[in-house]
Amino acid sequence: MFNSSNTESTNNNNLPAKVQYTFKVENVRKTKNDKLLIIDLDINGVKVYSCFFKEITVQKDGKKYKAGDTTYVIQFPQEKSSNGKYYDRVWCPVSNDNMNSIIDQIKALLG
């Protein structure tokens, strides 16, 4: 277990197993900024507190979005290191389906 050279779980084809993430919004707190919320998440049973949920209006045309489109971003908690840079304390990928689920849960909690 601890001395194993294989640190990643594998399936029958010896390929890395894909992890399914389940997001549950536990709590939503409003801020003075209408485009920023603070949310607490349960991700596969792990509690992640004080994530920023931001609504962003796109300024320039890009590959995915056009100017004026609205998109949403989750910023996980960060910590400032001794070099002055900020690093995520927790991170996991958030798919479009997961983001839509989070948005629906936030709307339900806010009423």
Phi, psi and omega per residue, in radians:
M1 nan -1.069 -3.079
F2 -1.426 -0.476 -3.124
N3 -1.696 0.180 -3.104
S4 -1.235 2.425 3.103
S5 -1.435 -0.288 3.138
N6 -1.644 1.880 -3.083
T7 -1.670 -0.062 -3.076
E8 -2.094 2.381 3.105
S9 -1.249 2.587 -3.123
T10 -2.227 2.804 3.065
N11 -1.739 -2.955 -3.071
N12 -1.106 -0.434 -3.122
N13 -1.564 0.179 -3.112
N14 1.105 0.415 3.068
L15 -1.767 2.663 3.108
P16 -1.028 2.393 3.124
A17 -1.289 2.445 3.100
K18 -1.495 2.383 -3.122
V19 -1.714 2.305 3.047
Q20 -1.649 2.139 3.137
Y21 -1.714 2.313 3.072
T22 -1.994 2.135 -3.106
F23 -1.864 2.273 3.029
K24 -2.215 2.174 3.117
V25 -1.426 2.036 -3.096
E26 -1.510 -0.653 -3.043
N27 -2.694 2.575 3.083
V28 -2.274 2.291 3.082
R29 -2.159 2.281 3.096
K30 -1.380 2.733 3.061
T31 -2.146 3.118 3.094
K32 -1.176 -0.479 3.106
N33 -1.475 2.112 -3.102
D34 -1.118 -0.370 -3.088
K35 -1.733 0.260 -3.116
L36 -2.389 2.225 3.054
L37 -2.165 2.715 3.014
I38 -1.941 2.173 -3.074
I39 -2.174 2.622 3.007
D40 -1.897 2.279 -3.069
L41 -2.032 2.628 2.919
D42 -1.989 1.955 -3.110
I43 -1.971 1.861 -3.106
N44 0.887 0.702 3.094
G45 1.562 -0.076 3.127
V46 -1.769 2.156 3.141
K47 -1.423 2.270 3.078
V48 -2.181 1.970 -3.053
Y49 -1.699 2.633 2.991
S50 1.065 0.909 2.986
C51 -1.531 2.475 3.052
F52 -1.538 2.275 3.058
F53 -1.961 1.974 -3.017
K54 -1.998 2.455 2.966
E55 -1.765 2.162 -3.066
I56 -2.118 2.334 3.028
T57 -1.685 2.149 -3.071
V58 -1.208 2.312 -3.093
Q59 -1.593 -0.644 -3.091
K60 -2.190 2.650 3.037
D61 -1.102 2.440 3.110
G62 -2.452 -2.890 -3.128
K63 -1.200 -0.731 -3.066
K64 -1.664 -0.643 -2.982
Y65 -2.193 2.697 3.065
K66 -1.820 2.758 3.122
A67 -0.995 2.327 3.137
G68 1.690 -0.277 3.087
D69 -1.155 2.660 3.071
T70 -1.875 2.318 3.098
T71 -2.328 2.885 -3.107
Y72 -2.153 2.537 -3.097
V73 -2.358 2.462 3.000
I74 -1.892 2.181 3.073
Q75 -1.879 2.028 -3.136
F76 -1.310 2.797 -3.121
P77 -0.977 2.478 -3.112
Q78 -2.167 2.845 3.136
E79 -2.385 2.412 3.138
K80 -1.499 2.243 -3.131
S81 -1.594 3.101 -3.113
S82 -1.162 -0.347 3.111
N83 -1.505 0.031 3.085
G84 1.556 -0.078 3.122
K85 -1.594 2.685 3.104
Y86 -1.730 2.413 3.126
Y87 -2.254 2.517 3.103
D88 -1.125 2.374 3.042
R89 -1.451 -0.522 -3.138
V90 -2.456 2.566 3.066
W91 -2.746 2.537 2.954
C92 -2.707 2.708 -3.125
P93 -1.229 2.487 3.110
V94 -2.095 1.907 -3.132
S95 -1.329 2.953 3.100
N96 -1.072 -0.705 3.106
D97 -1.103 -0.739 3.107
N98 -1.131 -0.694 3.137
M99 -1.125 -0.729 3.101
N100 -1.091 -0.691 3.096
S101 -1.120 -0.739 3.113
I102 -1.100 -0.756 3.127
I103 -1.067 -0.770 3.119
D104 -1.088 -0.731 -3.141
Q105 -1.150 -0.685 3.109
I106 -1.124 -0.772 3.129
K107 -1.073 -0.706 -3.141
A108 -1.157 -0.683 -3.132
L109 -1.255 -0.575 3.130
L110 -1.384 -0.355 3.090
G111 1.422 nan nan
